[in-house]
């Protein structure tokens, strides 16, 4: 267990660690947003919503405050929403602005690593923005090596012209593929039929997920976790989430989540292995962008691992713009 008193004993003068409390989210988010790209801006309420979706009994978090009791740093150790098969866990250390360079981060990192070793964690995962070379150098100095990059990108919808992409939609239609919203499909089914749809979707998603080039292995999530995200969370925009059918078979899909009631967030776009190369991924993205614009959303956002050149190419062709890379890091214990 992380012991705030032990951590406090090693802190520089004027600082102490204490257990994290819910109200810490606001100052933590405010500090993070001040150093992030505008499209990466988060909210404390959004953070609460995401954590409420997935119970993580491994999560431990501490907060560091100064003499005035202001939040100046935070640290977390957790398995995360999708536990890794090898038992790896994720840590995060964040020290705010002028409080850096005093040794606070090193004390927090030592405490997290000691707890991870006590748990028998074989490897720790972390990450930072490429726009923060100081943070990246600090991580390297503490033994963390780069294992990959995740690239967030966004498409502002005011300038998106669906008519320019009509050929992509027509091409898919000529292959006999029908694209429908989740709202349309679910609206035609009774309760048993809706349950079957979600199971069919999860099954179809499996091979698509397996082909995503993650930096570290990430097995397809269990069906119950899939339901928590897509059905129970209330975050899925069913009228901007699409499924492509050839006959009764699902051959493609894209799922879109709500982001602060302003943007859409593409959780996954996938195409069945034997239907790739027909422009289906582009058609799904175009359709989703069109619906998101009609819905009055500001932008559509997504994240792709650096090796996923095919999907990144689709996004670039559609006018997505990247924010600074998220550098993924790892350290073997």
C-alpha positions in Angstrom: 0.0 0.0 0.0 1.1 3.6 -0.7 1.8 5.2 2.7 1.4 9.0 2.6 3.2 9.4 5.9 6.3 7.6 4.6 6.2 9.5 1.3 5.8 12.8 3.3 8.9 12.0 5.3 11.0 12.0 2.1 9.4 15.2 0.6 11.3 18.4 0.4 10.5 21.0 3.1 7.1 22.5 2.8 5.4 19.6 1.0 3.5 16.6 2.3 1.6 13.7 0.7 -2.0 12.8 1.6 -4.6 10.4 0.3 -6.3 11.5 -2.9 -9.8 13.0 -2.6 -12.3 13.6 -5.3 -12.0 17.4 -5.1 -8.4 17.0 -6.2 -9.5 16.3 -9.7 -10.3 20.0 -10.5 -6.8 21.4 -9.8 -5.1 18.4 -11.3 -7.1 18.8 -14.6 -6.6 22.5 -14.6 -2.8 22.1 -14.4 -2.8 19.4 -17.1 -4.9 21.5 -19.5 -2.6 24.4 -19.1 0.2 22.4 -20.8 -1.8 20.5 -23.3 -3.1 21.1 -26.8 -6.6 22.7 -26.8 -8.1 19.5 -28.3 -6.6 17.5 -25.5 -8.4 19.5 -22.8 -10.1 17.4 -20.2 -12.7 18.0 -17.5 -12.9 16.7 -14.0 -16.4 15.4 -14.6 -15.3 13.5 -17.7 -12.5 11.9 -15.6 -15.1 10.9 -12.9 -17.4 9.3 -15.6 -14.6 7.2 -17.1 -13.4 5.9 -13.7 -17.0 5.1 -12.7 -17.3 2.8 -15.7 -14.6 0.4 -14.7 -13.8 -0.6 -11.1 -10.1 -1.0 -10.7 -9.3 -2.5 -7.3 -5.6 -2.2 -7.9 -5.7 1.6 -8.2 -3.8 3.6 -5.5 -3.4 7.4 -5.8 -1.8 10.0 -3.6 -1.8 13.8 -3.7 1.0 16.2 -2.7 0.2 19.6 -1.3 2.2 22.6 -0.2 2.1 24.7 3.0 -1.1 26.4 1.8 -2.7 23.0 1.2 -2.8 23.6 -2.6 -2.5 20.6 -4.8 1.0 20.6 -6.5 1.5 16.9 -7.6 -0.2 13.6 -7.9 0.7 10.0 -8.5 -1.2 6.8 -9.4 -0.5 3.1 -9.8 -3.2 0.9 -11.5 -3.9 -2.0 -13.8 -6.2 0.1 -15.8 -9.5 -0.7 -17.6 -7.9 -3.4 -19.7 -5.5 -5.4 -17.6 -2.4 -6.7 -19.4 -2.0 -10.4 -19.8 1.6 -10.3 -18.5 0.5 -8.4 -15.3 2.0 -5.1 -16.3 0.6 -2.1 -14.5 0.5 1.6 -15.3 1.8 4.5 -13.3 1.6 8.2 -13.6 3.5 11.0 -11.9 2.6 14.7 -12.4 4.3 17.7 -10.7 2.8 21.1 -11.4 4.7 24.0 -12.9 7.0 25.8 -10.5 7.1 22.9 -8.1 9.3 20.9 -10.5 13.0 20.3 -10.0 12.7 20.0 -6.2 12.7 16.2 -6.0 8.9 15.7 -5.6 8.6 13.5 -8.7 11.5 11.3 -7.7 10.0 10.6 -4.3 6.7 9.7 -5.8 8.2 7.5 -8.5 10.3 5.6 -5.9 7.1 5.0 -3.8 5.1 3.7 -6.8 7.9 1.4 -8.0 8.4 0.0 -4.5 4.7 -0.8 -4.3 4.7 -2.3 -7.8 7.6 -4.6 -6.7 5.7 -5.6 -3.6 2.8 -6.6 -5.8 5.0 -8.6 -8.0 4.4 -6.5 -11.1 6.9 -7.5 -13.8 6.8 -4.3 -15.8 5.6 -0.7 -15.4 4.0 1.3 -18.2 3.9 5.1 -18.4 3.7 7.8 -20.9 4.1 11.5 -21.6 3.6 14.0 -24.4 6.3 14.5 -27.0 5.7 18.2 -26.4 7.2 17.8 -23.0 10.9 16.9 -23.7 11.8 17.7 -20.1 9.3 15.0 -18.9 10.6 12.5 -21.5 14.2 13.1 -20.4 13.2 12.7 -16.8 11.6 9.3 -17.6 14.6 8.1 -19.5 16.9 9.1 -16.7 14.8 6.9 -14.4 15.1 3.8 -16.6 11.9 4.1 -18.8 12.4 3.3 -22.5 10.2 4.3 -25.4 8.1 1.3 -26.7 5.8 3.2 -29.1 3.7 6.3 -29.8 0.0 6.9 -29.8 -1.2 9.7 -32.0 -4.4 11.6 -31.3 -5.9 13.5 -34.2 -9.0 15.5 -34.8 -11.2 16.7 -37.6 -13.0 20.0 -37.1 -16.5 19.6 -38.6 -17.3 23.1 -39.7 -15.0 22.7 -42.7 -15.9 19.1 -43.5 -17.8 18.8 -46.8 -19.6 15.4 -47.1 -20.3 16.0 -50.8 -16.6 15.8 -51.5 -16.6 12.2 -50.4 -19.7 10.9 -52.1 -17.6 8.6 -54.4 -16.3 6.8 -51.3 -19.9 6.1 -50.2 -21.0 5.0 -53.6 -18.1 2.6 -54.0 -19.1 0.7 -50.9 -22.8 0.6 -52.0 -21.7 -1.0 -55.3 -20.2 -3.8 -53.4 -23.7 -4.5 -51.9 -22.7 -3.3 -48.4 -25.3 -1.5 -46.3 -24.2 1.0 -43.6 -26.6 1.5 -40.8 -26.6 3.4 -37.5 -26.8 1.5 -34.2 -30.0 3.5 -33.5 -31.6 2.1 -36.7 -30.6 -1.5 -36.0 -31.7 -1.5 -32.4 -34.9 0.3 -33.1 -36.1 -2.6 -35.2 -35.4 -5.3 -32.6 -37.0 -6.5 -29.4 -35.0 -6.9 -26.2 -33.7 -10.3 -27.2 -32.8 -9.1 -30.6 -30.9 -6.1 -29.1 -29.0 -8.4 -26.8 -28.1 -10.5 -29.8 -26.9 -7.5 -31.8 -24.4 -6.5 -29.1 -23.1 -10.0 -28.9 -22.7 -10.2 -32.7 -21.0 -6.9 -32.7 -18.5 -8.0 -30.1 -17.8 -11.2 -32.0 -17.2 -9.3 -35.2 -15.0 -6.8 -33.4 -12.6 -9.5 -32.1 -10.5 -10.2 -35.2 -10.5 -6.5 -36.0 -9.1 -5.7 -32.5 -6.5 -8.5 -32.8 -5.1 -6.8 -36.0 -4.6 -3.4 -34.3 -0.8 -2.8 -33.8 -0.7 -1.9 -30.2 2.6 -1.0 -28.6 2.1 -3.8 -26.0 -0.2 -6.8 -26.4 -3.8 -6.0 -25.5 -6.2 -8.9 -25.8 -9.8 -8.2 -27.0 -11.8 -7.1 -24.0 -14.3 -9.6 -22.4 -17.9 -9.3 -23.4 -19.0 -7.9 -20.0 -16.4 -5.1 -20.3 -17.6 -4.4 -23.9 -21.2 -4.1 -22.6 -20.0 -1.8 -19.8 -18.5 0.6 -22.3 -20.9 0.4 -25.2 -24.3 -0.2 -23.5 -24.2 0.6 -19.8 -21.9 3.6 -19.7 -24.3 6.0 -21.6 -21.3 7.4 -23.4 -21.9 5.7 -26.8 -23.4 8.0 -29.5 -25.6 5.4 -31.1 -26.7 7.7 -33.9 -23.0 8.3 -34.9 -21.9 4.6 -34.4 -22.2 2.5 -37.6 -22.3 -1.1 -38.6 -21.7 -2.3 -42.2 -23.6 -5.4 -43.4 -23.1 -7.7 -46.3 -26.3 -9.7 -46.2 -26.7 -10.5 -42.5 -23.0 -10.6 -41.8 -21.2 -7.7 -40.1 -18.2 -6.7 -42.2 -17.3 -3.3 -40.7 -18.1 -1.0 -37.8 -17.2 2.2 -36.1 -18.1 3.2 -32.6 -18.3 6.8 -31.5 -18.3 8.0 -27.9 -19.4 11.3 -26.4 -16.6 13.8 -25.4 -17.8 16.5 -23.1 -21.0 16.9 -25.1 -19.0 18.9 -27.7 -17.1 16.3 -29.7 -17.3 12.7 -30.9 -14.5 10.3 -30.1 -13.9 7.3 -32.4 -13.3 4.4 -30.1 -12.7 1.8 -32.9 -13.1 1.6 -36.6 -12.6 -1.9 -38.1 -13.2 -3.9 -41.2 -13.5 -7.7 -41.6 -10.3 -9.2 -42.9 -11.8 -10.4 -46.2 -13.4 -7.0 -46.9 -10.4 -4.8 -46.6 -9.1 -2.9 -49.6 -12.7 -1.9 -50.7 -12.7 1.6 -49.1 -15.0 0.5 -46.4 -13.1 2.1 -43.5 -13.1 5.4 -45.4 -16.8 5.2 -46.1 -17.5 4.5 -42.4 -15.4 7.4 -41.3 -17.1 9.7 -43.9 -20.6 8.6 -42.8 -19.7 9.1 -39.1 -18.2 12.6 -39.8 -21.3 13.5 -41.8 -23.6 12.5 -38.9 -21.5 14.1 -36.3 -21.6 17.4 -38.2 -25.4 17.2 -38.7 -25.6 16.6 -34.9 -23.9 19.9 -34.3 -20.7 18.5 -32.8 -17.5 20.6 -33.0 -15.0 17.9 -34.0 -14.4 14.2 -34.3 -11.3 12.9 -32.4 -9.4 9.6 -32.5 -6.2 7.9 -31.4 -4.1 5.5 -33.4 -0.8 3.7 -32.6 2.1 4.9 -34.8 2.4 1.6 -36.7 -1.3 1.7 -37.7 -0.3 3.4 -41.0 -3.4 2.3 -42.9 -5.9 4.0 -40.5 -3.7 7.0 -40.0 -3.6 7.4 -43.8 -7.4 7.3 -43.9 -7.5 10.0 -41.3 -5.0 12.2 -43.0 -6.9 11.9 -46.3 -10.0 13.1 -44.4 -8.3 16.1 -43.0 -7.6 15.0 -39.5 -4.9 17.1 -37.7 -2.5 15.5 -35.1 -1.7 16.8 -31.7 1.8 16.0 -30.3 2.5 12.3 -30.0 1.9 10.5 -26.7 5.1 8.6 -26.1 4.5 5.2 -24.4 7.2 4.1 -22.0 8.1 0.9 -20.1 10.4 -0.3 -17.4 11.1 -3.9 -16.4 11.3 -4.3 -12.7 
